[in-house]
Amino acid sequence: MVAGHFSRIGCFFLVVLFVCGPVCGPAGLCAPLSEHSLEVAKGGEGVLEVRASVAAPSWKNAVELPRLRLFLDDEYCQDILLVPAGDLLTYLTVLGRVDKGTHSLRLEQHGCSAVELQSVSLKTYSRTDEAFSVLAHSPFVYLRSDSVTNCTDIPLLMWHEVLRSGGGTRIRYTVLFSNEDGGTPAPALMARWGRTTDIEWIYAVDFDARGGVASERYQGPGHSAPRFRGEKIGHHPLFAMSTTNNMVSPATEGDVRVGLCPLATLPPDKPREAMMNLNPWTFRIMAEELYREGKIESVASASTIAVSDPRNYLYCDVDCTKLGRAEAAVEVVLEDGRSFRSDHGISLGLSSRHGVRRTAVELPPGTNGADVSRVHAVGVSGSDGNKTQSPAIADRVNVQRCFFLDPDYEPTDPVRLPRNPSDD
């Protein structure tokens, strides 16, 4: 839901404007919030920083999408999607090219009862800035109409990866969505990825050795990767979320457009879900959307495949680099001898994805780190899919880190893992 919520990454702000006190308007209606005159000393890609808190129903009870609509020089630019938490948060939004000179900025609120702005500021990045290419080619995305109406499958974060091959460079943009209405069912998402949010790369641009654009692709319906030949604003490709599992298609219009800030990068040797740990409010949004959509079982049971409260899970980051073609689940053995598996023992959500990935093991409500006796990998053997506890698999899968969520859905400190007997 946040257009950007990352550290400043060494930004120098050209102008800072302060607006104190709440500014209210009827819920569900666009209401003028504030107007600003911005003096831009150096033209370039503009990133707007808004620090604000919003009074709105929790995401569990949301009936309208809380957001700020941005108008630059009286033209619609982007929407900032707001977190209904009451906390002061920082939102970063890519505006596109902003020329040197004086510009007017107008903010209008929608879908929330009150917004309190602490500050509004703008930074521009010129071609000499290291972050220019990442910002200049970042995609602008129109939301699905049902996402806006039903507050579902909302893009929360964007980050980028820089991949080098031969003499060229690829920048790939990935988005974290609050959920996916279509595609993989929630129980399999928890077992396979340790989340019910959806993570999808949506756009990749290749540059040749001279820095020119050599190729552009996007993730289209059916997880295809067609070449992009659509419209742009400057260098920014325009997309719309076009499927219920958050694939995109080229687009030129829509009611709500976001310019998520992609300056964050995935930490090395971490699963993609590590971006949720860096933005812990995403766990609460994930949980509250599950509750609102009726996907949480009424009576929590670690013996069923149905998803229970996300605070009942142990989240495990595992290094599957040496897994090869095998598949693995994670098993947690408690001090009382009971054991529970991420796949529930029925081929649910197994993955052979290489590298570091995350899974989640549902445990009885109230379980904590002191109750955990052992965490290890469980392999799959046999063509019939029957799973056995394979020491060979366990030796090839390293459980790096495990954590619970606290009562506020914040990740706890890592659980101290008992020493694996196979390490002796």
VEXDREN-2710 file (C-alpha; in Angstrom, 1 decimal):
% VEXDREN-2710
k/r/px/py/pz
1/MET/0.0/0.0/0.0
2/VAL/3.0/2.3/0.4
3/ALA/4.4/4.0/-2.7
4/GLY/7.8/3.9/-1.0
5/HIS/9.0/3.4/2.5
6/PHE/12.7/3.1/2.5
7/SER/15.7/4.9/3.9
8/ARG/16.8/8.2/2.2
9/ILE/19.8/6.6/0.5
10/GLY/21.9/9.7/0.7
11/CYS/19.3/12.1/-0.6
12/PHE/19.8/15.9/-0.7
13/PHE/16.4/17.6/-0.6
14/LEU/15.9/20.7/-2.7
15/VAL/13.0/22.0/-0.7
16/VAL/11.2/21.0/2.5
17/LEU/7.7/22.2/3.3
18/PHE/6.0/21.6/6.6
19/VAL/2.2/21.3/7.1
20/CYS/1.2/20.8/10.7
21/GLY/-2.1/19.6/12.1
22/PRO/-4.7/17.3/10.7
23/VAL/-6.5/18.2/7.5
24/CYS/-9.9/16.4/7.2
25/GLY/-12.3/15.6/4.5
26/PRO/-15.3/13.3/4.1
27/ALA/-14.2/9.6/3.8
28/GLY/-14.4/8.4/0.2
29/LEU/-14.3/11.8/-1.4
30/CYS/-11.4/13.7/-2.9
31/ALA/-10.7/16.8/-0.8
32/PRO/-8.0/19.4/-1.1
33/LEU/-5.3/18.7/1.4
34/SER/-2.4/21.1/0.6
35/GLU/-0.8/23.1/-2.2
36/HIS/2.9/23.8/-2.5
37/SER/5.2/25.8/-4.7
38/LEU/8.4/23.9/-5.4
39/GLU/11.6/25.6/-6.6
40/VAL/13.7/23.0/-8.4
41/ALA/17.4/24.0/-8.8
42/LYS/18.4/21.1/-11.0
43/GLY/16.1/19.2/-13.5
44/GLY/16.0/15.4/-13.4
45/GLU/13.9/12.5/-12.2
46/GLY/11.8/13.7/-9.4
47/VAL/11.2/11.7/-6.2
48/LEU/8.6/13.1/-3.8
49/GLU/8.9/12.4/-0.1
50/VAL/5.8/12.7/2.0
51/ARG/5.8/12.2/5.7
52/ALA/2.3/11.6/7.0
53/SER/0.0/9.7/9.2
54/VAL/-3.5/8.7/8.3
55/ALA/-6.6/7.9/10.3
56/ALA/-8.6/5.3/8.5
57/PRO/-10.1/1.8/9.2
58/SER/-7.6/-0.9/9.6
59/TRP/-6.8/-2.9/6.4
60/LYS/-8.9/-5.7/7.9
61/ASN/-11.9/-3.4/7.8
62/ALA/-11.0/-1.3/4.8
63/VAL/-13.8/-0.5/2.4
64/GLU/-12.1/2.2/0.3
65/LEU/-8.5/2.6/-0.7
66/PRO/-6.8/5.3/1.3
67/ARG/-4.6/7.4/-0.9
68/LEU/-3.3/10.9/-1.8
69/ARG/-3.6/12.0/-5.4
70/LEU/-0.7/14.1/-6.7
71/PHE/-1.1/16.9/-9.3
72/LEU/2.1/18.5/-10.6
73/ASP/1.5/21.8/-12.4
74/ASP/-2.3/21.0/-12.3
75/GLU/-1.8/17.7/-14.2
76/TYR/-2.5/14.3/-12.5
77/CYS/0.8/12.6/-11.8
78/GLN/0.5/9.6/-9.3
79/ASP/-1.4/8.3/-6.3
80/ILE/0.3/7.6/-3.0
81/LEU/-1.3/4.6/-1.3
82/LEU/-1.5/5.1/2.4
83/VAL/-1.1/2.7/5.3
84/PRO/-4.1/3.0/7.7
85/ALA/-2.1/2.7/10.9
86/GLY/-2.1/6.1/12.5
87/ASP/1.7/6.0/12.6
88/LEU/3.9/8.6/11.0
89/LEU/5.4/7.0/7.9
90/THR/7.6/8.1/5.0
91/TYR/6.2/7.6/1.4
92/LEU/8.5/7.9/-1.6
93/THR/7.0/8.4/-5.1
94/VAL/8.6/8.7/-8.5
95/LEU/7.2/11.6/-10.4
96/GLY/9.1/11.3/-13.6
97/ARG/11.0/14.2/-15.3
98/VAL/10.8/17.5/-13.3
99/ASP/12.5/20.4/-15.1
100/LYS/14.4/23.2/-13.4
101/GLY/12.2/26.1/-12.2
102/THR/9.1/26.7/-10.1
103/HIS/6.4/24.0/-10.0
104/SER/3.1/23.7/-8.2
105/LEU/2.1/20.6/-6.3
106/ARG/-1.4/19.8/-5.1
107/LEU/-2.3/16.9/-2.8
108/GLU/-5.9/15.6/-2.6
109/GLN/-7.0/12.9/-0.1
110/HIS/-9.3/10.0/-1.0
111/GLY/-10.7/7.1/1.0
112/CYS/-9.6/8.3/4.5
113/SER/-11.1/10.5/7.1
114/ALA/-8.0/12.5/8.1
115/VAL/-4.4/12.9/7.0
116/GLU/-1.8/14.7/9.0
117/LEU/1.2/15.9/6.9
118/GLN/4.4/16.5/8.7
119/SER/6.5/17.4/5.6
120/VAL/6.6/17.3/1.8
121/SER/9.9/17.5/0.0
122/LEU/11.3/16.9/-3.5
123/LYS/14.7/15.6/-4.8
124/THR/15.7/15.4/-8.4
125/TYR/18.3/13.1/-9.8
126/SER/20.2/14.1/-12.9
127/ARG/22.1/11.9/-15.4
128/THR/25.2/12.3/-13.3
129/ASP/23.6/10.6/-10.3
130/GLU/24.2/6.9/-9.8
131/ALA/20.5/6.3/-9.2
132/PHE/19.3/8.0/-12.4
133/SER/18.9/5.0/-14.7
134/VAL/17.1/3.0/-12.0
135/LEU/14.6/5.8/-11.4
136/ALA/14.3/7.0/-15.1
137/HIS/13.2/3.5/-16.4
138/SER/11.1/2.5/-13.4
139/PRO/7.6/1.4/-14.4
140/PHE/4.4/3.3/-13.7
141/VAL/1.5/0.9/-12.9
142/TYR/-2.3/1.4/-13.1
143/LEU/-4.2/-0.6/-10.5
144/ARG/-7.0/-3.0/-11.4
145/SER/-10.4/-1.5/-10.8
146/ASP/-11.4/-4.3/-8.5
147/SER/-8.2/-3.8/-6.5
148/VAL/-9.2/-0.2/-5.9
149/THR/-12.9/-1.0/-5.1
150/ASN/-12.2/-4.1/-2.9
151/CYS/-8.8/-3.0/-1.4
152/THR/-7.1/-6.2/-2.6
153/ASP/-3.9/-7.2/-4.4
154/ILE/-2.4/-3.8/-3.7
155/PRO/1.2/-3.0/-4.7
156/LEU/3.1/-2.3/-1.6
157/LEU/6.8/-2.1/-2.5
158/MET/9.1/-2.0/-5.5
159/TRP/12.8/-2.8/-5.6
160/HIS/15.4/-3.3/-8.3
161/GLU/18.2/-5.7/-9.2
162/VAL/21.2/-4.9/-11.4
163/LEU/22.3/-8.0/-13.3
164/ARG/25.5/-7.9/-15.4
165/SER/26.1/-10.2/-18.4
166/GLY/29.0/-9.8/-20.9
167/GLY/29.3/-6.1/-21.6
168/GLY/25.7/-5.2/-20.9
169/THR/23.6/-4.6/-17.8
170/ARG/20.0/-5.5/-16.9
171/ILE/17.8/-3.6/-14.4
172/ARG/14.9/-5.7/-13.2
173/TYR/12.0/-4.3/-11.2
174/THR/10.1/-6.4/-8.7
175/VAL/6.8/-5.6/-6.9
176/LEU/5.4/-7.0/-3.6
177/PHE/1.6/-7.1/-3.7
178/SER/-0.6/-7.5/-0.6
179/ASN/-2.1/-10.8/-2.0
180/GLU/-3.2/-12.5/-5.2
181/ASP/-6.8/-13.2/-5.8
182/GLY/-6.0/-15.7/-8.5
183/GLY/-3.1/-18.2/-8.9
184/THR/-1.6/-20.1/-6.0
185/PRO/-4.0/-20.8/-3.0
186/ALA/-3.1/-19.3/0.3
187/PRO/-2.1/-22.6/2.0
188/ALA/0.4/-23.4/-0.7
189/LEU/1.7/-19.8/-0.7
190/MET/2.5/-20.2/3.0
191/ALA/4.1/-23.6/2.6
192/ARG/6.1/-22.6/-0.5
193/TRP/7.1/-19.1/0.2
194/GLY/6.3/-18.3/3.8
195/ARG/3.9/-15.6/2.8
196/THR/0.5/-14.9/1.2
197/THR/1.8/-11.6/-0.4
198/ASP/2.7/-11.9/-4.0
199/ILE/6.1/-11.1/-5.4
200/GLU/6.5/-10.7/-9.1
201/TRP/9.1/-9.1/-11.4
202/ILE/7.1/-6.9/-13.8
203/TYR/9.7/-5.2/-16.1
204/ALA/13.3/-5.7/-17.1
205/VAL/15.4/-3.4/-19.3
206/ASP/18.7/-4.4/-20.9
207/PHE/21.4/-1.8/-21.7
208/ASP/24.3/-2.4/-24.1
209/ALA/27.9/-1.6/-23.3
210/ARG/27.3/2.0/-24.4
211/GLY/24.3/2.5/-22.1
212/GLY/21.7/2.4/-24.8
213/VAL/18.5/0.4/-24.4
214/ALA/18.9/-3.0/-26.1
215/SER/15.8/-4.8/-25.0
216/GLU/12.7/-4.5/-22.8
217/ARG/10.5/-7.2/-21.5
218/TYR/7.6/-7.5/-19.0
219/GLN/5.9/-10.3/-17.2
220/GLY/2.6/-10.7/-18.9
221/PRO/-0.4/-13.1/-18.5
222/GLY/0.6/-16.7/-18.1
223/HIS/4.0/-15.7/-16.8
224/SER/5.1/-14.9/-20.3
225/ALA/7.9/-12.5/-21.0
226/PRO/7.0/-10.6/-24.2
227/ARG/9.0/-7.6/-25.5
228/PHE/7.6/-4.2/-24.4
229/ARG/6.5/-2.0/-27.2
230/GLY/3.9/0.1/-25.3
231/GLU/3.6/3.8/-24.4
232/LYS/5.9/5.6/-22.0
233/ILE/6.1/8.8/-20.0
234/GLY/9.7/9.8/-20.7
235/HIS/11.5/6.6/-20.2
236/HIS/8.9/5.2/-17.8
237/PRO/6.9/2.3/-19.3
238/LEU/3.1/2.3/-18.6
239/PHE/1.5/-0.9/-17.4
240/ALA/-1.8/-2.0/-15.9
241/MET/-2.3/-4.9/-13.5
242/SER/-4.2/-7.2/-15.9
243/THR/-4.7/-10.5/-14.1
244/THR/-5.8/-11.7/-10.6
245/ASN/-2.3/-13.1/-10.1
246/ASN/-0.7/-9.7/-10.7
247/MET/0.7/-10.0/-14.2
248/VAL/0.8/-6.8/-16.2
249/SER/0.1/-5.5/-19.7
250/PRO/1.0/-2.3/-21.5
251/ALA/-1.6/0.4/-20.8
252/THR/-2.2/4.1/-21.4
253/GLU/-4.9/5.0/-18.9
254/GLY/-6.6/4.0/-15.6
255/ASP/-8.1/5.5/-12.5
256/VAL/-5.2/5.0/-10.1
257/ARG/-1.6/5.0/-11.1
258/VAL/1.4/4.5/-8.8
259/GLY/5.0/5.3/-9.2
260/LEU/6.6/3.1/-6.6
261/CYS/10.1/4.1/-5.7
262/PRO/12.5/1.3/-6.7
263/LEU/15.7/2.5/-5.0
264/ALA/15.8/-0.3/-2.6
265/THR/17.7/-3.5/-3.5
266/LEU/17.5/-7.0/-2.2
267/PRO/20.2/-7.8/0.4
268/PRO/22.7/-10.4/-0.9
269/ASP/22.1/-14.0/0.0
270/LYS/18.7/-13.3/1.3
271/PRO/15.3/-14.5/0.1
272/ARG/13.0/-12.1/-1.7
273/GLU/10.8/-12.1/1.4
274/ALA/13.6/-10.3/3.3
275/MET/12.1/-7.1/1.8
276/MET/9.1/-7.7/4.1
277/ASN/11.4/-7.9/7.1
278/LEU/12.8/-4.5/6.1
279/ASN/9.3/-3.2/5.9
280/PRO/7.6/-5.1/8.8
281/TRP/4.2/-3.4/8.4
282/THR/3.7/-5.6/5.3
283/PHE/3.2/-8.6/7.6
284/ARG/0.2/-6.9/9.2
285/ILE/-1.2/-5.8/5.9
286/MET/-0.8/-9.5/4.7
287/ALA/-2.6/-10.8/7.8
288/GLU/-5.4/-8.3/7.8
289/GLU/-6.2/-8.9/4.1
290/LEU/-6.4/-12.6/4.8
291/TYR/-8.8/-12.0/7.6
292/ARG/-11.0/-9.6/5.5
293/GLU/-11.2/-12.1/2.7
294/GLY/-12.2/-15.0/5.0
295/LYS/-9.1/-17.0/4.4
296/ILE/-8.2/-17.6/8.0
297/GLU/-9.6/-20.8/9.7
298/SER/-12.0/-20.0/12.5
299/VAL/-10.3/-22.4/14.9
300/ALA/-6.5/-22.6/14.5
301/SER/-5.2/-26.1/13.9
302/ALA/-1.6/-26.9/12.9
303/SER/-2.9/-30.3/11.7
304/THR/-5.0/-28.9/8.8
305/ILE/-3.8/-27.2/5.6
306/ALA/-6.0/-24.2/6.1
307/VAL/-4.2/-21.0/6.9
308/SER/-4.4/-19.8/10.5
309/ASP/-3.3/-16.5/12.0
310/PRO/0.2/-15.7/10.5
311/ARG/1.5/-15.3/14.1
312/ASN/1.2/-19.1/14.5
313/TYR/3.9/-19.8/12.0
314/LEU/7.7/-20.2/12.3
315/TYR/9.2/-18.5/9.2
316/CYS/12.4/-20.2/8.0
317/ASP/15.0/-19.0/5.5
318/VAL/16.7/-22.0/4.0
319/ASP/19.7/-22.2/1.6
320/CYS/18.8/-24.6/-1.2
321/THR/21.8/-23.9/-3.3
322/LYS/23.0/-27.6/-3.1
323/LEU/19.5/-29.0/-3.4
324/GLY/19.9/-29.9/-7.1
325/ARG/16.7/-31.4/-8.7
326/ALA/15.4/-32.6/-5.3
327/GLU/12.5/-31.0/-3.5
328/ALA/12.4/-30.3/0.2
329/ALA/10.1/-29.2/3.0
330/VAL/11.0/-28.0/6.5
331/GLU/10.1/-29.9/9.6
332/VAL/10.0/-28.5/13.1
333/VAL/10.2/-30.8/16.1
334/LEU/9.0/-29.4/19.4
335/GLU/10.4/-30.2/22.9
336/ASP/7.3/-32.4/23.6
337/GLY/8.2/-34.6/20.6
338/ARG/5.4/-33.4/18.2
339/SER/6.6/-32.5/14.7
340/PHE/5.1/-30.2/12.0
341/ARG/6.0/-29.7/8.4
342/SER/5.8/-26.8/6.0
343/ASP/4.1/-29.1/3.4
344/HIS/1.7/-30.7/6.0
345/GLY/3.0/-34.0/4.7
346/ILE/0.8/-33.9/1.6
347/SER/2.9/-32.4/-1.2
348/LEU/1.7/-28.9/-0.4
349/GLY/3.8/-26.2/-1.7
350/LEU/7.1/-28.0/-2.2
351/SER/9.7/-26.1/-4.1
352/SER/13.0/-27.0/-5.7
353/ARG/13.9/-23.3/-6.1
354/HIS/17.7/-22.8/-5.9
355/GLY/19.3/-20.2/-3.7
356/VAL/17.9/-18.9/-0.5
357/ARG/14.2/-19.1/-0.1
358/ARG/11.6/-18.9/2.7
359/THR/9.0/-21.3/3.9
360/ALA/6.7/-21.2/7.0
361/VAL/5.7/-24.0/9.3
362/GLU/2.4/-23.8/11.1
363/LEU/2.6/-24.6/14.8
364/PRO/0.1/-24.7/17.6
365/PRO/-1.0/-21.3/18.8
366/GLY/1.3/-19.9/21.6
367/THR/4.4/-21.8/20.5
368/ASN/7.6/-19.8/21.0
369/GLY/11.3/-20.3/20.4
370/ALA/11.8/-22.1/23.7
371/ASP/9.5/-24.8/22.5
372/VAL/11.5/-25.6/19.4
373/SER/13.8/-28.6/19.7
374/ARG/14.9/-29.0/16.1
375/VAL/14.5/-27.5/12.6
376/HIS/15.6/-29.5/9.6
377/ALA/14.9/-30.3/6.0
378/VAL/12.7/-33.2/4.8
379/GLY/13.3/-34.6/1.4
380/VAL/11.0/-36.1/-1.2
381/SER/11.9/-39.5/-2.6
382/GLY/10.0/-41.7/-5.0
383/SER/8.0/-40.9/-8.1
384/ASP/4.7/-41.2/-6.2
385/GLY/5.5/-38.1/-4.2
386/ASN/5.6/-39.9/-0.8
387/LYS/8.0/-37.9/1.4
388/THR/10.6/-39.4/3.7
389/GLN/13.0/-37.8/6.1
390/SER/16.2/-38.0/4.1
391/PRO/19.5/-37.2/5.9
392/ALA/21.1/-36.6/2.4
393/ILE/18.5/-33.8/1.8
394/ALA/19.0/-32.4/5.3
395/ASP/22.7/-32.2/4.7
396/ARG/22.2/-30.2/1.5
397/VAL/19.7/-27.7/2.9
398/ASN/21.0/-25.2/5.5
399/VAL/18.4/-23.6/7.7
400/GLN/19.8/-20.1/8.0
401/ARG/17.3/-18.2/10.1
402/CYS/13.9/-18.7/11.8
403/PHE/11.6/-16.2/13.4
404/PHE/8.0/-15.7/14.7
405/LEU/5.8/-12.7/14.4
406/ASP/5.0/-10.8/17.7
407/PRO/1.5/-9.7/18.7
408/ASP/1.8/-6.7/16.4
409/TYR/2.9/-8.8/13.5
410/GLU/6.5/-7.6/13.8
411/PRO/9.2/-10.1/13.1
412/THR/10.9/-11.3/16.3
413/ASP/14.6/-11.8/16.9
414/PRO/15.8/-15.0/15.2
415/VAL/15.1/-18.2/17.1
416/ARG/18.2/-19.8/18.5
417/LEU/18.4/-23.0/16.5
418/PRO/19.5/-26.2/18.4
419/ARG/22.6/-27.8/16.9
420/ASN/21.7/-30.4/14.2
421/PRO/23.1/-33.8/15.2
422/SER/24.2/-34.3/11.6
423/ASP/26.6/-31.5/12.0
424/ASP/28.6/-33.5/14.6
END
